[in-house]
Amino acid sequence: MHVISRKMLLAAAEEHAGLYAPLDAWYRIAKKAEWRSLEDVRAVLPAADGVGKFTVFNIKGNAFRLIVEINHKTGRLFIRHVLTHAAYDRGGWKR
């Protein structure tokens, strides 16, 4: 997958202590992946959920949510949000 943009992951890691390693691990998995469907994503990361046009990943033991938009045809993955669990639950990211 072509991950756009890693800068958002690095910014979130700077803001939240201990988040760099889990986000980096996710990035390395996603970068090497060839996901053509949500089922392909779940084969590698079973806790991934589809929410509308987004795919949501649990990060750092479910403390954070990584929200991405995947274009399975082009192989591009757009990082939209890195949120705490509480911020995710408020739902403002869906707009």
N, CA, C and O atoms as a Tinker XYZ file with bonds, in Angstrom:
   380  protein
     1  N      0.848000   -1.177000    0.000000    73     2
     2  CA     0.000000    0.000000    0.000000    64     1     3
     3  C      0.894000    1.240000    0.000000    63     2     4     5
     4  O      1.985000    1.252000    0.569000    81     3
     5  N      0.402000    2.249000   -0.641000    73     3     6
     6  CA     1.070000    3.555000   -0.604000    64     5     7
     7  C      0.374000    4.354000    0.499000    63     6     8     9
     8  O     -0.772000    4.773000    0.340000    81     7
     9  N      1.070000    4.559000    1.612000    73     7    10
    10  CA     0.486000    5.222000    2.787000    64     9    11
    11  C      0.686000    6.735000    2.673000    63    10    12    13
    12  O      1.811000    7.217000    2.542000    81    11
    13  N     -0.420000    7.468000    2.724000    73    11    14
    14  CA    -0.408000    8.926000    2.613000    64    13    15
    15  C     -1.082000    9.492000    3.860000    63    14    16    17
    16  O     -2.277000    9.237000    4.006000    81    15
    17  N     -0.507000   10.169000    4.699000    73    15    18
    18  CA     0.869000   10.554000    4.801000    64    17    19
    19  C      1.372000   10.139000    6.173000    63    18    20    21
    20  O      0.661000   10.247000    7.171000    81    19
    21  N      2.582000    9.673000    6.205000    73    19    22
    22  CA     3.180000    9.218000    7.456000    64    21    23
    23  C      3.367000   10.371000    8.442000    63    22    24    25
    24  O      3.465000   10.143000    9.647000    81    23
    25  N      3.417000   11.591000    7.943000    73    23    26
    26  CA     3.609000   12.758000    8.813000    64    25    27
    27  C      2.553000   12.822000    9.910000    63    26    28    29
    28  O      2.854000   13.225000   11.034000    81    27
    29  N      1.323000   12.430000    9.598000    73    27    30
    30  CA     0.265000   12.460000   10.605000    64    29    31
    31  C      0.556000   11.448000   11.724000    63    30    32    33
    32  O      0.268000   11.712000   12.891000    81    31
    33  N      1.116000   10.313000   11.370000    73    31    34
    34  CA     1.488000    9.317000   12.382000    64    33    35
    35  C      2.593000    9.858000   13.277000    63    34    36    37
    36  O      2.541000    9.707000   14.498000    81    35
    37  N      3.593000   10.488000   12.667000    73    35    38
    38  CA     4.709000   11.032000   13.438000    64    37    39
    39  C      4.254000   12.165000   14.354000    63    38    40    41
    40  O      4.734000   12.283000   15.482000    81    39
    41  N      3.331000   12.997000   13.874000    73    39    42
    42  CA     2.803000   14.085000   14.704000    64    41    43
    43  C      2.037000   13.538000   15.905000    63    42    44    45
    44  O      2.169000   14.056000   17.014000    81    43
    45  N      1.246000   12.505000   15.691000    73    43    46
    46  CA     0.500000   11.887000   16.796000    64    45    47
    47  C      1.449000   11.254000   17.800000    63    46    48    49
    48  O      1.212000   11.315000   19.007000    81    47
    49  N      2.524000   10.647000   17.306000    73    47    50
    50  CA     3.507000   10.023000   18.196000    64    49    51
    51  C      4.226000   11.060000   19.046000    63    50    52    53
    52  O      4.575000   10.785000   20.194000    81    51
    53  N      4.451000   12.248000   18.497000    73    51    54
    54  CA     5.064000   13.324000   19.275000    64    53    55
    55  C      4.118000   13.834000   20.348000    63    54    56    57
    56  O      4.550000   14.213000   21.436000    81    55
    57  N      2.839000   13.842000   20.043000    73    55    58
    58  CA     1.837000   14.372000   20.973000    64    57    59
    59  C      1.524000   13.408000   22.120000    63    58    60    61
    60  O      1.216000   13.847000   23.229000    81    59
    61  N      1.599000   12.107000   21.863000    73    59    62
    62  CA     1.210000   11.103000   22.863000    64    61    63
    63  C      2.378000   10.171000   23.154000    63    62    64    65
    64  O      2.880000    9.487000   22.262000    81    63
    65  N      2.798000   10.154000   24.399000    73    63    66
    66  CA     3.920000    9.318000   24.818000    64    65    67
    67  C      3.631000    7.840000   24.562000    63    66    68    69
    68  O      2.522000    7.364000   24.803000    81    67
    69  N      4.618000    7.136000   24.082000    73    67    70
    70  CA     4.508000    5.694000   23.891000    64    69    71
    71  C      3.752000    5.268000   22.649000    63    70    72    73
    72  O      3.487000    4.080000   22.469000    81    71
    73  N      3.401000    6.207000   21.791000    73    71    74
    74  CA     2.613000    5.872000   20.609000    64    73    75
    75  C      3.472000    5.600000   19.376000    63    74    76    77
    76  O      2.986000    5.026000   18.401000    81    75
    77  N      4.739000    6.005000   19.407000    73    75    78
    78  CA     5.586000    5.844000   18.227000    64    77    79
    79  C      5.723000    4.375000   17.814000    63    78    80    81
    80  O      5.492000    4.044000   16.651000    81    79
    81  N      6.086000    3.505000   18.730000    73    79    82
    82  CA     6.337000    2.094000   18.381000    64    81    83
    83  C      5.099000    1.408000   17.803000    63    82    84    85
    84  O      5.214000    0.740000   16.775000    81    83
    85  N      3.917000    1.543000   18.419000    73    83    86
    86  CA     2.744000    0.886000   17.828000    64    85    87
    87  C      2.369000    1.450000   16.453000    63    86    88    89
    88  O      1.981000    0.695000   15.561000    81    87
    89  N      2.483000    2.763000   16.277000    73    87    90
    90  CA     2.161000    3.350000   14.970000    64    89    91
    91  C      3.190000    2.949000   13.921000    63    90    92    93
    92  O      2.843000    2.713000   12.763000    81    91
    93  N      4.458000    2.873000   14.326000    73    91    94
    94  CA     5.498000    2.453000   13.395000    64    93    95
    95  C      5.299000    0.999000   12.974000    63    94    96    97
    96  O      5.494000    0.655000   11.808000    81    95
    97  N      4.912000    0.151000   13.921000    73    95    98
    98  CA     4.640000   -1.252000   13.593000    64    97    99
    99  C      3.472000   -1.351000   12.611000    63    98   100   101
   100  O      3.537000   -2.103000   11.639000    81    99
   101  N      2.407000   -0.591000   12.866000    73    99   102
   102  CA     1.274000   -0.594000   11.940000    64   101   103
   103  C      1.707000   -0.101000   10.570000    63   102   104   105
   104  O      1.330000   -0.695000    9.560000    81   103
   105  N      2.497000    0.982000   10.509000    73   103   106
   106  CA     2.957000    1.554000    9.249000    64   105   107
   107  C      3.748000    0.526000    8.435000    63   106   108   109
   108  O      3.545000    0.399000    7.228000    81   107
   109  N      4.629000   -0.191000    9.086000    73   107   110
   110  CA     5.449000   -1.188000    8.385000    64   109   111
   111  C      4.584000   -2.315000    7.813000    63   110   112   113
   112  O      4.852000   -2.802000    6.714000    81   111
   113  N      3.574000   -2.720000    8.533000    73   111   114
   114  CA     2.648000   -3.749000    8.044000    64   113   115
   115  C      1.865000   -3.221000    6.851000    63   114   116   117
   116  O      1.767000   -3.888000    5.821000    81   115
   117  N      1.308000   -2.021000    6.990000    73   115   118
   118  CA     0.467000   -1.447000    5.935000    64   117   119
   119  C      1.272000   -1.178000    4.664000    63   118   120   121
   120  O      0.781000   -1.404000    3.558000    81   119
   121  N      2.487000   -0.702000    4.819000    73   119   122
   122  CA     3.322000   -0.362000    3.673000    64   121   123
   123  C      3.612000   -1.588000    2.801000    63   122   124   125
   124  O      3.684000   -1.479000    1.577000    81   123
   125  N      3.776000   -2.733000    3.425000    73   123   126
   126  CA     4.093000   -3.968000    2.691000    64   125   127
   127  C      2.853000   -4.707000    2.199000    63   126   128   129
   128  O      2.955000   -5.629000    1.389000    81   127
   129  N      1.689000   -4.304000    2.685000    73   127   130
   130  CA     0.449000   -5.028000    2.399000    64   129   131
   131  C     -0.059000   -4.762000    0.983000    63   130   132   133
   132  O      0.284000   -3.762000    0.352000    81   131
   133  N     -0.875000   -5.680000    0.514000    73   131   134
   134  CA    -1.600000   -5.528000   -0.753000    64   133   135
   135  C     -3.069000   -5.820000   -0.467000    63   134   136   137
   136  O     -3.607000   -6.843000   -0.891000    81   135
   137  N     -3.699000   -4.918000    0.251000    73   135   138
   138  CA    -5.072000   -5.104000    0.673000    64   137   139
   139  C     -6.031000   -4.739000   -0.454000    63   138   140   141
   140  O     -6.032000   -3.602000   -0.925000    81   139
   141  N     -6.836000   -5.686000   -0.884000    73   139   142
   142  CA    -7.819000   -5.457000   -1.939000    64   141   143
   143  C     -9.248000   -5.406000   -1.410000    63   142   144   145
   144  O    -10.191000   -5.140000   -2.155000    81   143
   145  N     -9.395000   -5.669000   -0.089000    73   143   146
   146  CA   -10.715000   -5.648000    0.536000    64   145   147
   147  C    -10.534000   -5.586000    2.055000    63   146   148   149
   148  O     -9.431000   -5.774000    2.568000    81   147
   149  N    -11.629000   -5.322000    2.759000    73   147   150
   150  CA   -11.580000   -5.332000    4.222000    64   149   151
   151  C    -11.217000   -6.727000    4.733000    63   150   152   153
   152  O    -10.554000   -6.859000    5.762000    81   151
   153  N    -11.638000   -7.741000    4.033000    73   151   154
   154  CA   -11.297000   -9.108000    4.432000    64   153   155
   155  C     -9.782000   -9.326000    4.383000    63   154   156   157
   156  O     -9.226000  -10.003000    5.248000    81   155
   157  N     -9.113000   -8.756000    3.378000    73   155   158
   158  CA    -7.647000   -8.847000    3.294000    64   157   159
   159  C     -7.002000   -8.143000    4.485000    63   158   160   161
   160  O     -6.025000   -8.633000    5.051000    81   159
   161  N     -7.556000   -6.992000    4.859000    73   159   162
   162  CA    -7.038000   -6.251000    6.009000    64   161   163
   163  C     -7.188000   -7.103000    7.266000    63   162   164   165
   164  O     -6.249000   -7.236000    8.050000    81   163
   165  N     -8.360000   -7.669000    7.448000    73   163   166
   166  CA    -8.636000   -8.471000    8.657000    64   165   167
   167  C     -7.826000   -9.759000    8.713000    63   166   168   169
   168  O     -7.611000  -10.305000    9.795000    81   167
   169  N     -7.378000  -10.247000    7.580000    73   167   170
   170  CA    -6.522000  -11.440000    7.580000    64   169   171
   171  C     -5.192000  -11.133000    8.272000    63   170   172   173
   172  O     -4.583000  -12.021000    8.868000    81   171
   173  N     -4.747000   -9.888000    8.194000    73   171   174
   174  CA    -3.484000   -9.476000    8.803000    64   173   175
   175  C     -3.716000   -8.827000   10.168000    63   174   176   177
   176  O     -2.984000   -9.090000   11.123000    81   175
   177  N     -4.732000   -7.984000   10.250000    73   175   178
   178  CA    -5.064000   -7.254000   11.479000    64   177   179
   179  C     -6.540000   -7.499000   11.797000    63   178   180   181
   180  O     -7.398000   -6.706000   11.409000    81   179
   181  N     -6.836000   -8.588000   12.496000    73   179   182
   182  CA    -8.225000   -9.029000   12.702000    64   181   183
   183  C     -9.143000   -8.034000   13.411000    63   182   184   185
   184  O    -10.362000   -8.112000   13.256000    81   183
   185  N     -8.588000   -7.106000   14.182000    73   183   186
   186  CA    -9.431000   -6.166000   14.918000    64   185   187
   187  C     -9.846000   -4.963000   14.076000    63   186   188   189
   188  O    -10.538000   -4.080000   14.582000    81   187
   189  N     -9.449000   -4.904000   12.817000    73   187   190
   190  CA    -9.826000   -3.784000   11.950000    64   189   191
   191  C    -11.335000   -3.809000   11.722000    63   190   192   193
   192  O    -11.935000   -4.871000   11.561000    81   191
   193  N    -11.935000   -2.620000   11.710000    73   191   194
   194  CA   -13.378000   -2.500000   11.492000    64   193   195
   195  C    -13.646000   -1.554000   10.338000    63   194   196   197
   196  O    -12.940000   -0.563000   10.153000    81   195
   197  N    -14.666000   -1.867000    9.570000    73   195   198
   198  CA   -15.134000   -0.958000    8.537000    64   197   199
   199  C    -16.230000   -0.084000    9.116000    63   198   200   201
   200  O    -17.211000   -0.594000    9.657000    81   199
   201  N    -16.073000    1.232000    9.008000    73   199   202
   202  CA   -17.072000    2.185000    9.487000    64   201   203
   203  C    -17.327000    3.157000    8.340000    63   202   204   205
   204  O    -16.561000    4.097000    8.126000    81   203
   205  N    -18.401000    2.920000    7.615000    73   203   206
   206  CA   -18.666000    3.719000    6.426000    64   205   207
   207  C    -17.558000    3.513000    5.417000    63   206   208   209
   208  O    -17.216000    2.378000    5.085000    81   207
   209  N    -16.989000    4.616000    4.923000    73   207   210
   210  CA   -15.906000    4.511000    3.947000    64   209   211
   211  C    -14.534000    4.372000    4.608000    63   210   212   213
   212  O    -13.517000    4.320000    3.916000    81   211
   213  N    -14.497000    4.311000    5.922000    73   211   214
   214  CA   -13.243000    4.257000    6.660000    64   213   215
   215  C    -12.946000    2.856000    7.184000    63   214   216   217
   216  O    -13.841000    2.028000    7.352000    81   215
   217  N    -11.660000    2.619000    7.438000    73   215   218
   218  CA   -11.213000    1.430000    8.156000    64   217   219
   219  C    -10.590000    1.930000    9.445000    63   218   220   221
   220  O     -9.776000    2.853000    9.433000    81   219
   221  N    -10.975000    1.317000   10.564000    73   219   222
   222  CA   -10.540000    1.760000   11.888000    64   221   223
   223  C     -9.697000    0.664000   12.522000    63   222   224   225
   224  O    -10.103000   -0.496000   12.585000    81   223
   225  N     -8.508000    1.058000   12.995000    73   223   226
   226  CA    -7.585000    0.127000   13.644000    64   225   227
   227  C     -7.444000    0.500000   15.108000    63   226   228   229
   228  O     -7.395000    1.681000   15.453000    81   227
   229  N     -7.379000   -0.512000   15.973000    73   227   230
   230  CA    -7.070000   -0.309000   17.384000    64   229   231
   231  C     -5.552000   -0.232000   17.513000    63   230   232   233
   232  O     -4.833000   -1.083000   16.990000    81   231
   233  N     -5.074000    0.784000   18.208000    73   231   234
   234  CA    -3.643000    0.999000   18.375000    64   233   235
   235  C     -3.326000    1.082000   19.859000    63   234   236   237
   236  O     -4.099000    1.638000   20.638000    81   235
   237  N     -2.202000    0.535000   20.238000    73   235   238
   238  CA    -1.691000    0.575000   21.611000    64   237   239
   239  C     -2.707000    0.013000   22.602000    63   238   240   241
   240  O     -3.164000    0.694000   23.520000    81   239
   241  N     -3.036000   -1.243000   22.379000    73   239   242
   242  CA    -3.930000   -1.931000   23.316000    64   241   243
   243  C     -5.298000   -1.304000   23.418000    63   242   244   245
   244  O     -5.885000   -1.271000   24.499000    81   243
   245  N     -5.820000   -0.804000   22.308000    73   243   246
   246  CA    -7.166000   -0.239000   22.246000    64   245   247
   247  C     -7.271000    1.149000   22.869000    63   246   248   249
   248  O     -8.376000    1.655000   23.059000    81   247
   249  N     -6.125000    1.779000   23.193000    73   247   250
   250  CA    -6.155000    3.116000   23.773000    64   249   251
   251  C     -6.349000    4.197000   22.706000    63   250   252   253
   252  O     -6.825000    5.292000   23.005000    81   251
   253  N     -5.980000    3.886000   21.472000    73   251   254
   254  CA    -6.078000    4.839000   20.370000    64   253   255
   255  C     -6.764000    4.193000   19.179000    63   254   256   257
   256  O     -6.804000    2.970000   19.049000    81   255
   257  N     -7.306000    5.046000   18.309000    73   255   258
   258  CA    -7.917000    4.597000   17.066000    64   257   259
   259  C     -7.200000    5.278000   15.906000    63   258   260   261
   260  O     -6.993000    6.492000   15.915000    81   259
   261  N     -6.833000    4.496000   14.926000    73   259   262
   262  CA    -6.255000    5.000000   13.693000    64   261   263
   263  C     -7.321000    4.839000   12.620000    63   262   264   265
   264  O     -7.764000    3.727000   12.330000    81   263
   265  N     -7.726000    5.958000   12.036000    73   263   266
   266  CA    -8.800000    5.951000   11.045000    64   265   267
   267  C     -8.195000    6.262000    9.690000    63   266   268   269
   268  O     -7.556000    7.297000    9.501000    81   267
   269  N     -8.406000    5.353000    8.750000    73   267   270
   270  CA    -7.836000    5.512000    7.411000    64   269   271
   271  C     -8.918000    5.301000    6.364000    63   270   272   273
   272  O     -9.975000    4.729000    6.632000    81   271
   273  N     -8.623000    5.777000    5.179000    73   271   274
   274  CA    -9.476000    5.547000    4.025000    64   273   275
   275  C     -8.625000    4.794000    3.007000    63   274   276   277
   276  O     -7.574000    5.284000    2.594000    81   275
   277  N     -9.068000    3.622000    2.605000    73   275   278
   278  CA    -8.285000    2.789000    1.698000    64   277   279
   279  C     -8.956000    2.744000    0.332000    63   278   280   281
   280  O    -10.140000    2.429000    0.211000    81   279
   281  N     -8.179000    3.063000   -0.685000    73   279   282
   282  CA    -8.641000    2.870000   -2.051000    64   281   283
   283  C     -8.030000    1.550000   -2.503000    63   282   284   285
   284  O     -6.864000    1.493000   -2.896000    81   283
   285  N     -8.822000    0.504000   -2.442000    73   283   286
   286  CA    -8.326000   -0.837000   -2.724000    64   285   287
   287  C     -7.916000   -1.009000   -4.187000    63   286   288   289
   288  O     -7.053000   -1.832000   -4.492000    81   287
   289  N     -8.515000   -0.258000   -5.075000    73   287   290
   290  CA    -8.184000   -0.374000   -6.505000    64   289   291
   291  C     -6.814000    0.200000   -6.825000    63   290   292   293
   292  O     -6.050000   -0.388000   -7.590000    81   291
   293  N     -6.504000    1.358000   -6.233000    73   291   294
   294  CA    -5.230000    2.012000   -6.537000    64   293   295
   295  C     -4.112000    1.629000   -5.571000    63   294   296   297
   296  O     -2.941000    1.895000   -5.840000    81   295
   297  N     -4.467000    1.011000   -4.454000    73   295   298
   298  CA    -3.454000    0.648000   -3.468000    64   297   299
   299  C     -2.986000    1.826000   -2.627000    63   298   300   301
   300  O     -1.876000    1.816000   -2.096000    81   299
   301  N     -3.828000    2.832000   -2.508000    73   299   302
   302  CA    -3.485000    4.000000   -1.693000    64   301   303
   303  C     -4.281000    3.989000   -0.396000    63   302   304   305
   304  O     -5.475000    3.689000   -0.369000    81   303
   305  N     -3.583000    4.325000    0.667000    73   303   306
   306  CA    -4.183000    4.364000    1.994000    64   305   307
   307  C     -3.975000    5.778000    2.538000    63   306   308   309
   308  O     -2.839000    6.235000    2.667000    81   307
   309  N     -5.054000    6.458000    2.852000    73   307   310
   310  CA    -5.005000    7.835000    3.338000    64   309   311
   311  C     -5.275000    7.855000    4.842000    63   310   312   313
   312  O     -6.340000    7.431000    5.292000    81   311
   313  N     -4.318000    8.341000    5.609000    73   311   314
   314  CA    -4.493000    8.452000    7.051000    64   313   315
   315  C     -5.352000    9.682000    7.316000    63   314   316   317
   316  O     -5.010000   10.790000    6.905000    81   315
   317  N     -6.466000    9.477000    8.005000    73   315   318
   318  CA    -7.396000   10.576000    8.271000    64   317   319
   319  C     -7.310000   11.093000    9.704000    63   318   320   321
   320  O     -7.328000   12.304000    9.924000    81   319
   321  N     -7.216000   10.186000   10.686000    73   319   322
   322  CA    -7.198000   10.625000   12.086000    64   321   323
   323  C     -6.442000    9.611000   12.942000    63   322   324   325
   324  O     -6.466000    8.410000   12.673000    81   323
   325  N     -5.773000   10.116000   13.972000    73   323   326
   326  CA    -5.257000    9.301000   15.061000    64   325   327
   327  C     -5.874000    9.901000   16.311000    63   326   328   329
   328  O     -5.571000   11.036000   16.681000    81   327
   329  N     -6.747000    9.131000   16.965000    73   327   330
   330  CA    -7.531000    9.663000   18.082000    64   329   331
   331  C     -7.402000    8.780000   19.319000    63   330   332   333
   332  O     -7.149000    7.579000   19.225000    81   331
   333  N     -7.581000    9.403000   20.474000    73   331   334
   334  CA    -7.722000    8.601000   21.682000    64   333   335
   335  C     -9.062000    7.872000   21.586000    63   334   336   337
   336  O     -9.932000    8.247000   20.800000    81   335
   337  N     -9.206000    6.847000   22.381000    73   335   338
   338  CA   -10.463000    6.096000   22.379000    64   337   339
   339  C    -11.629000    7.023000   22.719000    63   338   340   341
   340  O    -12.692000    6.940000   22.102000    81   339
   341  N    -11.430000    7.903000   23.700000    73   339   342
   342  CA   -12.497000    8.821000   24.119000    64   341   343
   343  C    -12.881000    9.777000   22.987000    63   342   344   345
   344  O    -14.068000   10.008000   22.756000    81   343
   345  N    -11.904000   10.332000   22.285000    73   343   346
   346  CA   -12.199000   11.245000   21.175000    64   345   347
   347  C    -12.908000   10.506000   20.042000    63   346   348   349
   348  O    -13.795000   11.063000   19.395000    81   347
   349  N    -12.529000    9.282000   19.807000    73   347   350
   350  CA   -13.183000    8.466000   18.785000    64   349   351
   351  C    -14.657000    8.263000   19.124000    63   350   352   353
   352  O    -15.528000    8.396000   18.265000    81   351
   353  N    -14.920000    7.941000   20.376000    73   351   354
   354  CA   -16.292000    7.679000   20.822000    64   353   355
   355  C    -17.194000    8.894000   20.683000    63   354   356   357
   356  O    -18.400000    8.730000   20.503000    81   355
   357  N    -16.658000   10.107000   20.760000    73   355   358
   358  CA   -17.469000   11.317000   20.590000    64   357   359
   359  C    -17.997000   11.431000   19.163000    63   358   360   361
   360  O    -19.022000   12.073000   18.933000    81   359
   361  N    -17.306000   10.814000   18.200000    73   359   362
   362  CA   -17.827000   10.700000   16.846000    64   361   363
   363  C    -17.655000   11.884000   15.921000    63   362   364   365
   364  O    -18.138000   11.832000   14.790000    81   363
   365  N    -16.999000   12.940000   16.337000    73   363   366
   366  CA   -16.815000   14.109000   15.474000    64   365   367
   367  C    -16.034000   13.816000   14.205000    63   366   368   369
   368  O    -16.168000   14.542000   13.220000    81   367
   369  N    -15.230000   12.779000   14.207000    73   367   370
   370  CA   -14.407000   12.418000   13.043000    64   369   371
   371  C    -15.243000   11.917000   11.864000    63   370   372   373
   372  O    -14.747000   11.882000   10.738000    81   371
   373  N    -16.471000   11.538000   12.093000    73   371   374
   374  CA   -17.316000   10.979000   11.035000    64   373   375
   375  C    -17.812000   12.043000   10.049000    63   374   376   377
   376  O    -18.249000   11.714000    8.946000    81   375
   377  N    -17.742000   13.314000   10.447000    73   375   378
   378  CA   -18.258000   14.389000    9.592000    64   377   379
   379  C    -17.352000   14.695000    8.442000    63   378   380
   380  O    -17.652000   15.576000    7.636000    81   379
